[in-house]
Amino acid sequence: MSRSIVRQSKFRHVFGQAVKTEQGYDDIRVSKVTWDSSFCAVNPKFLAVIVESSGGGAFLVLPLSKMGRLDKNHPLVTGHAGPVLDIDWCPHNDNILASCSEDTTAMVWQIPDQMGTQPISEPIVVLEGHSKRVGIVTWHPTARNILLTAGSDNLIIIWNVGTGEALISMDDHPDLIYNVSWNRNGSLFCTTCKDRRLRVCDPRKREVVAERMAPHDGIRPMRAIFTRDGNLFTTGFTRMSQRELGLWDPTHFEEPIALLELDTSNGVLLPYYDPDTNMVYLCGKGDSSIRYFEITEEPPYVHYLSTFSSKEPQRGMGFMPKRGVDVSKCEIARLYKLHDKKCEPIAMTVPRKSDLFQDDLYPDTAGPDPALEPEEWLEGRDEDPILQSMRDGYVPPKSRELKVARKNVLDSRPTPRRSMSSCDGSANLPSLTCLFCTCLSCPWPACPVLDLSVLYLSVLSLTCLSCTCLACP
């Protein structure tokens, strides 16, 4: 008599459960931009959602505790001149968020613990280096203030947001970049591209170190993420438009470790990975279900666990970092599902009867402290994330201000264009202090040395009489 052997796993019975209606977030006008991003980012303090807005791009930031119906007067973050396409919370500071937009810029924002009544419109720093819309923004996992952006100009730029400088620029992609994902220590990142290639890039060497042509045969968009073992987990489509997932070893790209067909649907599968449990959650745009899998070292390597299903389709999804889950309820993951007009948290839980801390479910996880400074990473040093225990839960630290070296930010920006009517020789005048500045075409609203705003506005002359301020651009 043959017996079927059931695979042993503590995550075999993980189940998803949506919170009660009053614990969700209602009356949120989720953006209708046709872009395959998650539209949502979450950390242990805040929930951020890209929303519809007139006259530019905006996103909404809510404290996690502010559940229920959204106040119509709740302030938005409004600084972009075009629709916002992607947002990402800094892993080392829960009050810092990066955004990117169709206006070709990326911006970094300081979000106060107590939101006021006025919109936030002044970013800490504006990153200008792309010539077309910027669709991807992602923080380095271990180095402080390192941010990666990718745009429709097929360019990847890595920034030091503490100075506003572009550290590294890579133009190895001939077509639109679909997604970018760092590995665990931030030494490499992988990309998927419209040319159907999967690439592994070393940013400090500015080169592609591994490449695979068409890991999925279909021409629809792909996604790829690094696992904790250094393998690549990908989602894509077959030639018959069936959705497919794959697991690859970047040192042997010829054959996949695992390749599995799922279903037939048009929605791009967005993977969310938990390195502590080695589980991946697949959320399709327009789907009403979330599938989750466990990756192991035993065949078939990618094991299907279960599916969470609901009635309404999802517009996007946010994934809570591990330090933000509730350990007292054996919660191992929490996803924030975007509907058309609301956001619904979904808790993934391992059924356990004991109320004690479950050591096997919660190994030490990545904490908020950076392991490297920007200069150390740029010089070639790599460090794994600094881990912290989950035994006592996680208490978010108080707001820490991001220190920006303003001088370097200004030095890295191009000099503003001067009007033809301004004095061409004014910068060469010998005066070291501002005597007077009466040029109406001067790009400064007031003299940067003396407060001459009243004088500036009262001048009636339309031509430059004299401009002897050496600080004037």
C-alpha positions as semicolon CSV with decimal commas, in nm:
position;residue;x (nm);y (nm);z (nm)
1;M;0,000;0,000;0,000
2;S;0,151;0,333;-0,108
3;R;0,132;0,640;0,110
4;S;0,155;0,997;-0,009
5;I;0,427;1,186;0,172
6;V;0,322;1,532;0,284
7;R;0,599;1,790;0,275
8;Q;0,683;1,921;0,618
9;S;0,667;2,301;0,646
10;K;0,559;2,538;0,923
11;F;0,408;2,765;0,654
12;R;0,183;2,504;0,491
13;H;-0,127;2,634;0,668
14;V;-0,068;3,008;0,637
15;F;-0,400;3,183;0,576
16;G;-0,491;3,536;0,475
17;Q;-0,761;3,738;0,645
18;A;-0,885;4,087;0,565
19;V;-0,936;4,322;0,857
20;K;-1,275;4,451;0,964
21;T;-1,424;4,733;0,760
22;E;-1,363;4,995;1,029
23;Q;-0,993;4,901;1,037
24;G;-0,945;4,984;0,670
25;Y;-0,891;5,318;0,494
26;D;-1,189;5,452;0,298
27;D;-1,254;5,735;0,050
28;I;-0,912;5,723;-0,114
29;R;-0,911;5,821;-0,481
30;V;-0,644;5,581;-0,610
31;S;-0,456;5,700;-0,918
32;K;-0,577;5,581;-1,258
33;V;-0,239;5,619;-1,427
34;T;-0,164;5,326;-1,659
35;W;0,168;5,224;-1,509
36;D;0,260;4,884;-1,365
37;S;0,371;4,996;-1,021
38;S;0,220;4,907;-0,685
39;F;0,077;5,262;-0,626
40;C;0,119;5,195;-0,253
41;A;0,404;5,191;-0,002
42;V;0,384;5,113;0,368
43;N;0,614;5,101;0,671
44;P;0,554;5,060;1,048
45;K;0,449;5,427;1,076
46;F;0,275;5,535;0,755
47;L;0,068;5,430;0,458
48;A;0,136;5,617;0,132
49;V;-0,094;5,591;-0,173
50;I;-0,063;5,759;-0,513
51;V;-0,392;5,941;-0,571
52;E;-0,575;6,128;-0,844
53;S;-0,510;6,502;-0,838
54;S;-0,555;6,796;-1,071
55;G;-0,272;7,023;-1,177
56;G;0,016;6,782;-1,129
57;G;0,096;6,473;-0,928
58;A;0,020;6,397;-0,563
59;F;0,017;6,117;-0,313
60;L;-0,149;6,067;0,021
61;V;0,033;5,984;0,346
62;L;-0,167;5,850;0,641
63;P;-0,048;5,739;0,986
64;L;-0,134;5,369;1,019
65;S;-0,348;5,452;1,322
66;K;-0,573;5,688;1,120
67;M;-0,822;5,423;1,006
68;G;-1,174;5,467;0,878
69;R;-1,309;5,728;0,641
70;L;-1,056;5,978;0,510
71;D;-1,109;6,341;0,602
72;K;-1,175;6,540;0,284
73;N;-0,938;6,811;0,407
74;H;-0,651;6,574;0,476
75;P;-0,338;6,729;0,320
76;L;-0,165;6,570;0,023
77;V;0,200;6,570;-0,074
78;T;0,200;6,787;-0,386
79;G;0,528;6,880;-0,546
80;H;0,546;6,706;-0,881
81;A;0,432;6,877;-1,200
82;G;0,317;6,549;-1,354
83;P;0,146;6,230;-1,230
84;V;0,342;6,036;-0,967
85;L;0,439;5,688;-1,092
86;D;0,621;5,522;-0,801
87;I;0,691;5,577;-0,430
88;D;0,920;5,399;-0,183
89;W;0,983;5,441;0,192
90;C;1,343;5,463;0,310
91;P;1,437;5,140;0,496
92;H;1,658;5,337;0,739
93;N;1,424;5,625;0,829
94;D;1,050;5,574;0,861
95;N;0,982;5,944;0,794
96;I;1,164;5,965;0,460
97;L;0,989;5,878;0,134
98;A;1,105;5,899;-0,228
99;S;0,875;5,959;-0,526
100;C;0,917;5,982;-0,902
101;S;0,696;6,127;-1,173
102;E;0,625;6,194;-1,536
103;D;0,782;6,538;-1,486
104;T;1,129;6,367;-1,523
105;T;1,225;6,423;-1,158
106;A;1,251;6,221;-0,839
107;M;1,196;6,387;-0,502
108;V;1,274;6,297;-0,143
109;W;1,030;6,403;0,130
110;Q;1,043;6,436;0,507
111;I;0,705;6,332;0,649
112;P;0,633;6,468;1,001
113;D;0,489;6,236;1,265
114;Q;0,197;6,475;1,309
115;M;0,048;6,573;0,974
116;G;-0,068;6,934;0,969
117;T;-0,355;7,086;0,775
118;Q;-0,152;7,227;0,485
119;P;-0,028;7,025;0,185
120;I;0,338;6,929;0,186
121;S;0,485;7,086;-0,126
122;E;0,855;7,137;-0,044
123;P;1,074;6,826;-0,085
124;I;1,407;6,793;0,094
125;V;1,585;6,745;-0,235
126;V;1,491;6,730;-0,604
127;L;1,688;6,484;-0,819
128;E;1,713;6,602;-1,179
129;G;1,903;6,389;-1,426
130;H;1,653;6,205;-1,645
131;S;1,529;6,341;-1,977
132;K;1,199;6,147;-1,977
133;R;0,951;6,029;-1,715
134;V;1,092;5,846;-1,414
135;G;0,897;5,528;-1,342
136;I;1,103;5,340;-1,081
137;V;1,248;5,451;-0,749
138;T;1,404;5,212;-0,493
139;W;1,631;5,255;-0,191
140;H;1,954;5,066;-0,127
141;P;1,889;4,798;0,138
142;T;2,198;4,856;0,356
143;A;2,371;5,187;0,266
144;R;2,248;5,518;0,402
145;N;2,096;5,773;0,158
146;I;2,159;5,567;-0,160
147;L;1,864;5,582;-0,402
148;L;1,819;5,427;-0,747
149;T;1,595;5,573;-1,017
150;A;1,513;5,438;-1,363
151;G;1,340;5,635;-1,638
152;S;1,187;5,601;-1,980
153;D;1,513;5,738;-2,119
154;N;1,645;5,383;-2,047
155;L;1,885;5,531;-1,793
156;I;1,955;5,408;-1,439
157;I;2,096;5,667;-1,197
158;I;2,215;5,600;-0,842
159;W;2,205;5,906;-0,616
160;N;2,339;6,015;-0,281
161;V;2,032;6,200;-0,156
162;G;2,232;6,349;0,131
163;T;2,414;6,566;-0,121
164;G;2,179;6,550;-0,422
165;E;2,462;6,416;-0,639
166;A;2,434;6,149;-0,908
167;L;2,699;5,892;-0,816
168;I;2,655;5,634;-1,091
169;S;2,479;5,638;-1,429
170;M;2,421;5,327;-1,643
171;D;2,283;5,320;-1,998
172;D;2,310;4,946;-2,071
173;H;1,940;4,905;-2,147
174;P;1,824;4,968;-2,506
175;D;1,453;4,980;-2,417
176;L;1,206;5,052;-2,138
177;I;1,304;4,912;-1,796
178;Y;1,017;4,723;-1,630
179;N;1,159;4,679;-1,280
180;V;1,475;4,694;-1,067
181;S;1,549;4,490;-0,754
182;W;1,854;4,498;-0,520
183;N;2,002;4,182;-0,373
184;R;2,021;4,138;0,005
185;N;2,344;4,332;0,067
186;G;2,305;4,579;-0,220
187;S;2,613;4,469;-0,414
188;L;2,409;4,385;-0,728
189;F;2,069;4,462;-0,876
190;C;1,862;4,282;-1,138
191;T;1,647;4,437;-1,408
192;T;1,385;4,329;-1,658
193;C;1,350;4,519;-1,984
194;K;1,122;4,550;-2,284
195;D;1,394;4,387;-2,498
196;R;1,296;4,065;-2,306
197;R;1,631;4,032;-2,130
198;L;1,691;3,967;-1,762
199;R;2,011;4,136;-1,645
200;V;2,221;4,128;-1,329
201;C;2,422;4,450;-1,293
202;D;2,716;4,552;-1,076
203;P;2,658;4,928;-1,029
204;R;3,004;5,014;-0,898
205;K;3,172;4,845;-1,195
206;R;2,903;4,997;-1,421
207;E;2,858;4,670;-1,610
208;V;2,616;4,383;-1,668
209;V;2,767;4,074;-1,503
210;A;2,501;3,820;-1,611
211;E;2,229;3,818;-1,874
212;R;1,953;3,588;-1,988
213;M;1,753;3,630;-2,308
214;A;1,378;3,568;-2,269
215;P;1,347;3,386;-1,936
216;H;0,977;3,380;-2,030
217;D;0,876;3,335;-2,393
218;G;0,593;3,589;-2,394
219;I;0,637;3,953;-2,495
220;R;0,437;4,092;-2,201
221;P;0,616;4,265;-1,910
222;M;0,829;4,061;-1,670
223;R;0,925;4,111;-1,306
224;A;1,232;3,983;-1,122
225;I;1,351;3,991;-0,760
226;F;1,652;3,852;-0,575
227;T;1,602;3,580;-0,311
228;R;1,816;3,563;0,003
229;D;2,028;3,287;-0,154
230;G;2,121;3,504;-0,452
231;N;1,885;3,333;-0,696
232;L;1,635;3,521;-0,911
233;F;1,259;3,476;-0,890
234;T;1,078;3,594;-1,205
235;T;0,721;3,631;-1,325
236;G;0,620;3,662;-1,689
237;F;0,412;3,512;-1,971
238;T;0,436;3,217;-2,207
239;R;0,382;3,246;-2,584
240;M;0,018;3,153;-2,526
241;S;-0,020;3,443;-2,276
242;Q;-0,028;3,214;-1,977
243;R;0,124;3,360;-1,663
244;E;0,439;3,188;-1,549
245;L;0,692;3,201;-1,265
246;G;1,054;3,092;-1,267
247;L;1,352;3,047;-1,035
248;W;1,700;3,104;-1,180
249;D;2,062;3,073;-1,074
250;P;2,239;3,379;-1,221
251;T;2,568;3,185;-1,242
252;H;2,399;2,921;-1,466
253;F;2,137;3,105;-1,667
254;E;2,102;2,832;-1,934
255;E;1,833;2,632;-1,753
256;P;1,585;2,741;-1,487
257;I;1,586;2,587;-1,141
258;A;1,206;2,581;-1,162
259;L;0,946;2,696;-1,415
260;L;0,575;2,683;-1,338
261;E;0,268;2,786;-1,539
262;L;-0,013;2,944;-1,339
263;D;-0,316;3,066;-1,535
264;T;-0,431;3,277;-1,827
265;S;-0,473;3,644;-1,747
266;N;-0,354;3,985;-1,867
267;G;-0,250;4,128;-1,529
268;V;0,121;4,157;-1,457
269;L;0,219;3,955;-1,149
270;L;0,391;4,172;-0,888
271;P;0,608;3,960;-0,654
272;Y;0,662;4,054;-0,288
273;Y;0,934;3,858;-0,112
274;D;0,997;3,789;0,258
275;P;1,361;3,679;0,307
276;D;1,298;3,567;0,668
277;T;1,047;3,298;0,570
278;N;1,162;3,257;0,207
279;M;0,804;3,309;0,094
280;V;0,687;3,507;-0,208
281;Y;0,342;3,661;-0,257
282;L;0,213;3,712;-0,611
283;C;-0,040;3,992;-0,664
284;G;-0,172;4,045;-1,015
285;K;-0,301;4,383;-1,130
286;G;-0,675;4,342;-1,173
287;D;-0,682;4,006;-0,989
288;S;-0,896;3,943;-0,685
289;S;-0,656;3,688;-0,539
290;I;-0,310;3,668;-0,381
291;R;-0,111;3,348;-0,432
292;Y;0,178;3,263;-0,206
293;F;0,464;3,018;-0,244
294;E;0,757;2,890;-0,040
295;I;1,103;2,863;-0,195
296;T;1,314;2,572;-0,066
297;E;1,625;2,377;-0,164
298;E;1,419;2,063;-0,237
299;P;1,245;1,985;-0,568
300;P;1,028;2,135;-0,707
301;Y;1,198;2,429;-0,527
302;V;0,894;2,660;-0,558
303;H;0,607;2,512;-0,355
304;Y;0,255;2,642;-0,389
305;L;0,097;2,704;-0,047
306;S;-0,245;2,862;-0,088
307;T;-0,449;3,150;-0,231
308;F;-0,626;3,437;-0,060
309;S;-0,935;3,536;-0,259
310;S;-1,177;3,825;-0,230
311;K;-1,454;3,967;-0,444
312;E;-1,301;4,296;-0,560
313;P;-1,001;4,330;-0,794
314;Q;-0,686;4,504;-0,672
315;R;-0,546;4,826;-0,822
316;G;-0,218;4,794;-0,639
317;M;-0,053;4,650;-0,332
318;G;0,169;4,755;-0,043
319;F;0,393;4,516;0,152
320;M;0,476;4,582;0,517
321;P;0,840;4,531;0,622
322;K;0,875;4,241;0,864
323;R;0,942;4,466;1,164
324;G;0,589;4,607;1,127
325;V;0,389;4,282;1,170
326;D;0,207;4,178;1,489
327;V;0,410;3,897;1,650
328;S;0,147;3,841;1,922
329;K;-0,094;3,709;1,656
330;C;0,163;3,497;1,468
331;E;0,131;3,736;1,174
332;I;0,418;3,675;0,930
333;A;0,319;3,925;0,658
334;R;0,074;4,207;0,598
335;L;-0,034;4,336;0,258
336;Y;-0,231;4,652;0,185
337;K;-0,471;4,595;-0,103
338;L;-0,583;4,899;-0,303
339;H;-0,937;4,911;-0,437
340;D;-1,081;5,197;-0,644
341;K;-1,181;5,397;-0,336
342;K;-1,019;5,229;-0,035
343;C;-0,721;5,040;0,104
344;E;-0,773;4,708;0,282
345;P;-0,503;4,549;0,506
346;I;-0,470;4,171;0,474
347;A;-0,290;3,976;0,747
348;M;-0,107;3,651;0,664
349;T;-0,106;3,435;0,976
350;V;0,035;3,099;1,086
351;P;-0,228;2,922;1,301
352;R;-0,073;2,860;1,645
353;K;-0,251;2,807;1,978
354;S;0,026;2,935;2,202
355;D;0,044;3,303;2,298
356;L;0,420;3,283;2,353
357;F;0,672;3,431;2,112
358;Q;0,734;3,186;1,826
359;D;1,111;3,177;1,770
360;D;1,086;2,958;1,461
361;L;0,851;3,203;1,286
362;Y;1,049;3,517;1,368
363;P;1,424;3,498;1,312
364;D;1,613;3,824;1,356
365;T;1,503;4,059;1,079
366;A;1,652;4,365;0,907
367;G;1,632;4,669;1,134
368;P;1,623;5,041;1,052
369;D;1,994;5,107;1,108
370;P;2,209;5,135;0,793
371;A;2,513;4,908;0,776
372;L;2,715;5,138;0,549
373;E;2,773;5,503;0,474
374;P;2,746;5,613;0,108
375;E;3,122;5,660;0,072
376;E;3,194;5,310;0,207
377;W;2,954;5,147;-0,036
378;L;3,089;5,348;-0,329
379;E;3,444;5,235;-0,243
380;G;3,339;4,870;-0,281
381;R;3,244;4,758;0,069
382;D;2,941;4,530;0,120
383;E;2,756;4,448;0,441
384;D;2,444;4,245;0,514
385;P;2,157;4,430;0,687
386;I;2,191;4,492;1,061
387;L;1,945;4,252;1,224
388;Q;1,721;4,301;1,526
389;S;1,511;4,068;1,737
390;M;1,133;4,056;1,699
391;R;1,073;3,916;2,048
392;D;0,937;4,237;2,200
393;G;0,773;4,357;1,881
394;Y;0,883;4,672;1,702
395;V;0,849;5,027;1,834
396;P;0,909;5,288;1,561
397;P;1,176;5,540;1,664
398;K;1,104;5,911;1,682
399;S;1,127;6,119;1,368
400;R;1,485;6,172;1,251
401;E;1,556;6,456;1,013
402;L;1,747;6,375;0,695
403;K;2,054;6,595;0,685
404;V;2,118;6,731;0,339
405;A;2,439;6,913;0,243
406;R;2,270;7,205;0,068
407;K;2,594;7,334;-0,080
408;N;2,648;7,017;-0,275
409;V;2,287;7,010;-0,386
410;L;2,321;7,358;-0,537
411;D;2,658;7,281;-0,694
412;S;2,515;6,979;-0,871
413;R;2,230;7,175;-1,033
414;P;2,273;7,349;-1,367
415;T;2,302;7,728;-1,364
416;P;1,965;7,892;-1,448
417;R;1,943;8,047;-1,791
418;R;1,969;8,424;-1,804
419;S;1,750;8,644;-2,014
420;M;1,894;8,826;-2,314
421;S;1,812;9,160;-2,147
422;S;2,029;9,092;-1,840
423;C;2,382;9,226;-1,805
424;D;2,628;8,985;-1,954
425;G;2,920;9,142;-1,777
426;S;2,764;9,171;-1,433
427;A;2,941;8,864;-1,294
428;N;3,276;9,023;-1,370
429;L;3,214;9,342;-1,173
430;P;3,459;9,389;-0,885
431;S;3,204;9,465;-0,611
432;L;3,184;9,189;-0,346
433;T;2,858;9,307;-0,188
434;C;2,522;9,383;-0,341
435;L;2,483;9,755;-0,409
436;F;2,155;9,724;-0,591
437;C;1,994;9,478;-0,832
438;T;1,738;9,634;-1,063
439;C;1,728;9,381;-1,344
440;L;1,367;9,266;-1,384
441;S;1,472;8,956;-1,577
442;C;1,697;8,833;-1,294
443;P;1,584;8,478;-1,193
444;W;1,617;8,560;-0,823
445;P;1,296;8,701;-0,665
446;A;1,517;8,897;-0,427
447;C;1,889;8,960;-0,384
448;P;2,050;8,662;-0,204
449;V;2,281;8,896;-0,010
450;L;2,043;9,174;0,096
451;D;1,666;9,164;0,128
452;L;1,578;9,391;-0,163
453;S;1,245;9,234;-0,253
454;V;1,067;9,569;-0,213
455;L;1,323;9,741;-0,433
456;Y;1,298;9,460;-0,688
457;L;0,923;9,484;-0,717
458;S;0,918;9,863;-0,729
459;V;1,156;9,906;-1,022
460;L;0,971;10,016;-1,335
461;S;1,256;9,984;-1,582
462;L;1,231;9,692;-1,823
463;T;1,601;9,693;-1,898
464;C;1,893;9,624;-1,668
465;L;2,033;9,949;-1,530
466;S;2,304;9,787;-1,323
467;C;2,359;9,458;-1,151
468;T;2,665;9,443;-0,929
469;C;2,578;9,151;-0,705
470;L;2,835;8,875;-0,750
471;A;2,605;8,621;-0,583
472;C;2,339;8,677;-0,851
473;P;2,335;8,398;-1,107
